Structures are given as structure tokens and as C-alpha cells.
Amino acid sequence: MTTVTKFDAGKAHQVLPSTMRAAVYRGKDDVRLETVPVPEIGPGELLVRIHTCGICGTDLKKIATGSHSVPRIFGHEMAGQIVAMGAGVKSFAVGDRVMVFHHIPCGGCYYCRKKVFAQCPVYKKVGATAGFEPSGGGFAEYIRVMDWIVRKGVVKVPDHVSYEQASFIEPVNTGIKAIELLRLQPDETVLVIGQGPIGIMLAALARRTGATVVTSDLYPQRLKISESFGLRHNVNAATADPGIRIRELTDGRGADAVILATPGNSLIKPAMDMTRPGGRVMLFAQTQRSEVGIDPSAVCLDEKTLMGSYSASVDLQEENVRLVFSGEIDFARLISHRFPLDQAVEGLRLAARPGPDSMKIVVQPGTDWEKI
């Protein structure tokens, strides 16, 4: 491993430490702040110091269910700075500001040829780690980025783009993928159920297609934030029926598409019911294995399509990066809470039990060396 390097944190020559702090998953609902070794890198790999890492619902699901072996360090919506490089790395330099994907497909298997990249066996491998079983590693000070991720899954971040904005590249890619699959048209009306950070992101992306976007949530505070992103048709589902508003906007037909941006199965049937014959229902947050009853005639007789979208698409990476870097949508405004690494456990607890005023929650190991 390269143990001594020069990096642009405080504009000084620094020696990399041998240990670092990390939020370590130790079992069901058990994450602890620990001191662990800084990961070693090999040929073709990078060591990246993390500035900002968003907390994703999939991180929370794994922690809450204890579904994964221990120990692990989660976190994958991450941006930071390269501090060391393995032999053979040509496209980057120490000091580069970067965003790191943790999954990249092989590009040649059956699923890649069919462009169902999230089902590629290589994609299912995690190529970034802060130690232990590779699991992203963004809830730590440093991550090791493996060679196949370095080749296709590391994005240079321009100086004018904040680390916070760059940390949205991975989740925005997942949103663009879902919107592309829906094939929304400008004369269509789409309902987005749930206006947490991912729901607002999906609604803002849907609005770019020219479609009329209706949003619903139980919290008026979230709908106020949604409105600030240009989303005018907002329904407080605690006091009103989104289906009535949808029918008003569509001459009684129902939504052309419904996006379910909140987990749980109880809203799948209402989403189907609010969709017009021939319309589409997109499941975006249903990542936990379970069973649910639906009316099969809604699919057959009414020709409604029930579909899903999971994770990111490498095919959309350039479009996605351009959008995030352009600032057309200020995704960083979705951040409501920022936790330093030594308070990461508190941040995870808040993210697992969000309130009306909590939106995107991020862990920021790098605020001591870089402020943006």
C-alpha cells in the first residue's frame, strides 16, 4: 500500500494515518462508532477520503433487519477526495474531487446485453469498502475503491460543484432510470406518492418530461418543500384524497402513471386504483421481500402495468452527471440534517424514524478538512 502521499486537504503535505473512525454495523439495529484500520489499496485502486455520504433507505433496511453478516461499514451515496492511488491508475490524480459508485456492471453478460444492469452478477458485487465485507464504506473517513469501479464508476467533481450536490449523483441516477422506464409524455399526468427526499427528487425529474405532476404526502411541511421545487399540484393525504385531484386533472380517467416513493405494501392497491386503464404503476421503494394481494384483472382486463425500478443504470451516467453538475435542480437543498462522523449513529437513528421536518440526512466525515 502507498502509505505516504500528498493531498489537497488544508493545502498541506500530510501522512496518511493507519487508523480511522467508522460507523460499524454489528448486527440488527446495532451500529457503533469504532476505530478501524485505514483500508489498504492495490494496483488499479484508489483511496478516497470521504467528505459527504447520504443515508439511503437501503442502508436503513439492512441495519433494521440484520439481513447482512457482520461486521460491515455501510454508506454508498458518497463524495470525497483522492488521497492515494495504486499502480497503473492513469485517469486520476491525488487531490481530485470525486464521486464514487459502489456498483458497476460487467458490460458483457446476458443481463448487461439486455440492459438490466442491476441484475448483472458483477453489479451485485460491491466495489468500494472501508474494511470488512465490501458494503460501500461511506460512513467512514476513507474508502478503498476497487479497480473495476475505478475504470467506470468514479466521477470527477468540478470545483464549482459542492460535495453535497455530488453525493446525489447515485440516487439521482436511480430516479432518472425510473422516469425513463415510465416513458412519460408531456400530455400525461403522474402522481408521486410520498414526498420524502426521494419522492421530491422523482417528482422533480418527472416534471422535466413536461408531464403534469401531482404529489401527495401526509405531512404539509414536506409538501411545502415540494412546492419550492416547482411542484404545484400538492395533496395533503391526511385531509384529502389524491385520487379526487387526479380525476379532476384527467377528465375522470385517473393517472397515466403513479410512482410509489414510500416503502410498504399498503399503498400498492390504492396506486393501482388511481391509475387509468392502460396506465403504469412504478414501485420504487419496495425493496423488502414480501407478498401482497392485487386484483389480477386490473393487469389483464384493465391493461394496467405494474413495474419496478431498482438501483442505477450505467447507460444513464453521462446524462445524470450533467444534470447534477448543471445545478438545474439544487438537490443539496433536500438536505435537512448534517451529522459529523462522530454523530453518525444519531444520524442513522433519525433517518430510520424521520419526522415531518427531516428530509435527506447526510454523514460528513470531511467537514474538518473541507467546508463544501
C-alpha positions in Angstrom: 0.0 0.0 0.0 1.1 3.6 -0.6 1.3 5.0 2.9 2.6 8.5 2.3 1.1 10.9 -0.2 0.3 14.5 -0.8 -3.3 15.6 -0.9 -5.1 18.9 -1.1 -6.8 19.0 2.3 -5.7 22.2 4.0 -3.2 22.7 1.2 -0.5 20.7 3.1 1.6 17.6 2.8 0.2 15.0 5.1 0.9 11.4 6.1 -2.0 9.1 5.9 -3.0 7.7 9.2 -3.0 3.9 9.9 -6.4 4.0 11.6 -9.7 5.9 11.2 -13.1 6.3 12.7 -16.1 4.5 11.2 -19.7 3.7 12.0 -19.6 -0.1 12.1 -22.7 -2.3 11.7 -22.5 -5.1 14.3 -26.0 -6.6 14.0 -29.7 -5.9 13.9 -30.2 -2.2 15.0 -26.6 -2.1 16.2 -24.2 0.4 14.7 -21.2 1.6 16.7 -18.6 4.2 16.2 -15.2 2.4 16.2 -11.6 2.8 15.3 -10.6 0.6 12.4 -7.6 0.3 10.1 -7.5 2.6 7.0 -8.1 0.1 4.1 -5.1 -0.8 2.0 -5.2 -0.4 -1.8 -3.7 -2.5 -4.6 -2.9 -1.9 -8.3 -5.5 0.0 -10.2 -7.3 1.1 -7.0 -7.9 4.4 -5.2 -8.1 5.5 -1.6 -10.7 8.3 -1.2 -11.2 10.4 1.8 -15.0 10.9 2.3 -16.5 14.3 2.7 -20.2 13.6 2.5 -22.2 10.4 2.4 -26.0 10.4 2.2 -28.0 7.9 4.2 -30.1 5.7 1.9 -33.2 3.7 2.8 -31.4 0.5 1.7 -28.7 1.2 4.4 -31.5 1.6 7.0 -33.3 -1.6 5.8 -30.1 -3.7 6.2 -29.5 -2.3 9.7 -33.1 -2.7 10.9 -33.5 -6.3 9.6 -30.0 -7.5 10.4 -30.0 -9.1 7.0 -26.3 -8.9 6.4 -23.3 -10.6 8.0 -21.3 -8.6 10.4 -19.2 -6.5 10.7 -19.7 -4.1 7.8 -19.5 -0.4 7.1 -22.4 0.9 5.0 -22.9 4.1 3.1 -22.8 4.5 -0.7 -24.0 8.0 -1.7 -20.5 9.4 -1.3 -18.2 12.1 -2.5 -14.7 13.0 -1.4 -11.1 13.4 -2.5 -8.5 11.0 -3.8 -5.6 10.7 -1.3 -3.7 7.8 -2.7 -3.5 5.7 -6.0 -2.4 2.2 -6.8 0.0 1.4 -9.6 -1.4 1.7 -13.1 -4.1 4.3 -12.4 -3.9 6.8 -15.2 -7.1 8.8 -15.4 -7.0 10.4 -11.9 -4.6 12.3 -9.7 -4.1 12.7 -6.0 -6.2 15.7 -4.9 -9.0 15.1 -7.4 -12.5 15.7 -6.0 -14.7 12.6 -6.9 -18.0 10.9 -6.5 -17.8 7.0 -6.3 -20.4 4.5 -7.4 -20.2 1.2 -5.4 -21.8 -1.0 -8.1 -20.7 -1.1 -11.8 -21.8 -3.9 -14.2 -19.5 -6.1 -16.3 -21.0 -4.9 -19.6 -20.9 -8.2 -21.3 -23.2 -10.7 -19.6 -26.8 -11.7 -20.6 -28.3 -9.1 -18.3 -26.0 -6.3 -19.4 -26.8 -7.1 -23.1 -30.5 -6.8 -22.1 -29.6 -3.5 -20.2 -31.0 -4.9 -16.9 -27.7 -3.8 -15.3 -28.8 -4.2 -11.7 -29.2 -8.0 -12.2 -25.6 -8.4 -13.5 -23.6 -10.8 -11.2 -20.7 -8.3 -11.2 -23.0 -5.4 -10.5 -24.2 -7.3 -7.4 -20.7 -7.3 -6.1 -19.7 -4.2 -4.1 -16.5 -2.5 -5.3 -16.0 0.1 -2.5 -15.1 -0.7 1.1 -13.9 0.9 4.3 -12.9 -2.5 5.5 -14.6 -5.8 6.4 -17.1 -7.2 3.8 -17.4 -4.6 1.0 -20.5 -2.6 1.7 -19.8 0.9 0.3 -18.0 2.3 3.3 -19.1 5.9 3.1 -19.8 6.0 6.9 -16.1 6.2 7.5 -13.2 8.5 6.9 -11.6 6.6 4.0 -12.7 4.1 1.4 -10.9 1.7 -0.9 -12.2 1.8 -4.5 -11.6 -1.4 -6.4 -10.2 -1.5 -9.9 -13.4 -2.1 -11.9 -15.1 0.7 -10.1 -12.1 3.0 -10.8 -12.4 2.3 -14.5 -16.1 3.1 -14.9 -17.6 4.2 -11.6 -15.6 7.2 -10.4 -16.7 10.7 -11.5 -14.5 13.8 -11.2 -16.3 16.6 -9.5 -15.7 20.2 -10.8 -14.6 22.8 -8.3 -17.8 24.7 -8.6 -19.9 21.7 -7.5 -20.2 21.0 -3.8 -19.5 17.6 -2.3 -23.1 17.7 -1.0 -24.5 18.1 -4.5 -22.1 15.5 -5.9 -23.3 13.0 -3.3 -26.7 12.9 -5.1 -25.3 11.5 -8.3 -26.0 7.9 -7.4 -29.6 8.4 -6.1 -30.4 10.8 -9.0 -29.3 8.1 -11.4 -31.8 5.7 -9.8 -34.5 8.3 -10.2 -33.7 9.0 -13.9 -33.8 5.3 -14.6 -37.3 5.0 -13.1 -38.6 8.0 -15.1 -37.0 6.7 -18.3 -38.8 3.3 -17.8 -42.1 5.1 -17.3 -41.8 6.8 -20.7 -43.8 9.9 -19.6 -45.3 12.1 -22.2 -46.0 15.9 -22.0 -49.8 15.3 -22.2 -49.7 12.8 -19.2 -50.4 13.2 -15.5 -48.3 11.4 -13.0 -48.9 11.0 -9.2 -45.9 10.7 -6.9 -46.9 9.2 -3.6 -44.6 10.2 -0.8 -42.6 13.4 -0.6 -39.6 12.5 1.4 -36.3 13.3 -0.3 -36.5 10.5 -2.9 -40.2 11.3 -3.7 -39.4 15.0 -4.3 -36.4 14.0 -6.4 -38.6 11.7 -8.5 -41.3 14.3 -8.9 -38.8 17.0 -9.9 -37.3 14.6 -12.5 -40.8 13.7 -13.8 -41.6 17.4 -14.2 -38.7 17.7 -16.6 -40.6 15.5 -19.1 -43.3 18.0 -19.4 -45.9 15.8 -17.7 -48.3 17.3 -15.1 -47.0 16.1 -11.7 -49.2 15.7 -8.7 -47.6 14.9 -5.3 -49.1 13.6 -2.1 -47.8 13.2 1.4 -49.2 13.1 5.0 -47.0 16.0 6.1 -47.8 19.5 4.9 -44.2 20.5 5.8 -42.9 18.2 3.1 -45.4 19.4 0.5 -44.1 22.9 1.2 -40.6 21.8 0.3 -42.0 20.0 -2.8 -43.7 23.3 -3.9 -40.3 25.0 -3.7 -39.1 22.6 -6.4 -41.8 23.9 -8.8 -44.3 21.2 -8.0 -47.7 23.0 -7.9 -50.2 20.2 -7.5 -49.8 19.0 -4.0 -52.3 17.0 -1.9 -52.2 16.6 1.8 -53.2 12.9 2.0 -54.0 13.3 5.7 -57.0 15.5 4.9 -57.8 15.0 1.2 -58.0 12.1 -1.4 -55.2 12.4 -4.0 -57.5 10.3 -6.3 -60.1 13.1 -6.4 -57.4 15.6 -7.5 -56.1 13.2 -10.1 -59.6 12.7 -11.6 -60.1 16.4 -11.7 -57.0 16.9 -13.8 -57.7 13.9 -16.1 -61.4 14.2 -17.0 -62.1 11.4 -14.6 -59.7 8.9 -16.3 -57.1 8.5 -13.5 -53.4 9.0 -13.5 -51.4 7.9 -16.6 -48.7 6.8 -14.1 -48.3 6.5 -10.4 -44.9 6.3 -8.6 -44.8 4.8 -5.2 -41.9 6.5 -3.5 -42.6 5.3 0.0 -42.0 1.7 1.4 -44.6 -0.7 2.5 -47.3 -2.6 0.6 -50.5 -0.9 1.8 -50.4 1.8 -0.9 -50.0 -0.6 -3.9 -53.7 -1.2 -4.3 -54.7 2.5 -4.0 -52.0 3.3 -6.5 -53.4 0.7 -8.9 -56.9 2.1 -8.3 -55.9 5.7 -9.0 -54.3 4.7 -12.4 -56.3 4.9 -15.6 -56.9 1.8 -17.8 -53.6 1.2 -19.7 -51.6 3.2 -17.2 -48.5 2.3 -15.3 -47.6 1.9 -11.6 -44.0 2.2 -10.6 -42.8 0.6 -7.4 -39.6 2.4 -6.3 -39.3 1.8 -2.6 -40.5 -1.8 -2.2 -37.1 -3.4 -1.7 -38.0 -5.9 1.0 -39.2 -9.4 0.0 -42.8 -9.9 0.9 -46.2 -10.9 -0.6 -49.1 -8.6 -1.4 -52.5 -9.3 -2.9 -53.6 -7.4 -6.1 -56.5 -7.7 -8.4 -55.1 -9.6 -11.5 -58.0 -8.3 -13.6 -56.5 -4.8 -13.2 -53.5 -6.0 -15.1 -55.3 -8.2 -17.6 -58.7 -6.7 -18.2 -57.8 -3.0 -17.5 -54.3 -3.4 -19.1 -52.5 -1.7 -16.2 -48.8 -2.3 -15.9 -47.2 -2.9 -12.5 -43.5 -2.3 -12.8 -40.4 -1.7 -10.7 -37.1 0.0 -10.9 -34.1 -0.7 -8.7 -30.6 0.9 -8.4 -28.7 2.8 -11.1 -28.0 2.4 -14.8 -24.6 2.9 -16.2 -26.2 3.9 -19.6 -27.6 7.0 -17.9 -24.4 8.0 -16.1 -23.4 10.9 -18.5 -26.9 12.4 -18.6 -27.2 12.0 -14.9 -23.8 13.7 -14.1 -24.6 16.6 -16.5 -27.8 17.2 -14.7 -26.4 17.2 -11.2 -23.4 19.3 -12.2 -25.5 21.8 -14.1 -27.3 22.9 -10.9 -30.6 22.9 -12.8 -32.1 21.1 -9.8 -30.4 22.0 -6.5 -30.6 18.6 -4.9 -28.4 19.7 -2.0 -31.4 21.7 -0.8 -33.1 18.4 0.1 -30.5 18.0 3.0 -32.2 18.8 6.3 -29.6 17.4 8.7 -25.8 17.1 8.6 -24.1 14.9 11.1 -20.3 14.7 11.6 -18.9 11.2 11.7 -18.7 11.0 15.5 -22.5 11.5 15.5 -23.3 9.1 12.6 -25.2 6.7 14.9 -27.6 9.6 15.9 -28.0 10.4 12.2 -28.9 6.9 11.3 -31.4 6.8 14.1 -33.1 10.0 12.9 -33.1 8.7 9.3 -34.8 5.5 10.5 -37.5 7.4 12.3 -38.0 10.6 10.1 -40.2 13.4 11.3 -42.1 15.9 9.2 -39.1 18.2 9.1 -36.4 15.6 8.3 -35.5 15.1 4.7 -32.2 14.0 3.4 -29.8 13.2 6.2 -26.0 13.0 5.5 -22.9 12.0 7.4 -20.0 14.2 6.8 -16.6 12.8 7.8 -14.8 15.5 5.9 -16.1 18.8 7.4 -12.8 19.2 9.3 -10.8 19.4 6.1 -13.2 20.9 3.6 -16.2 23.0 4.1 -18.2 22.5 0.8 
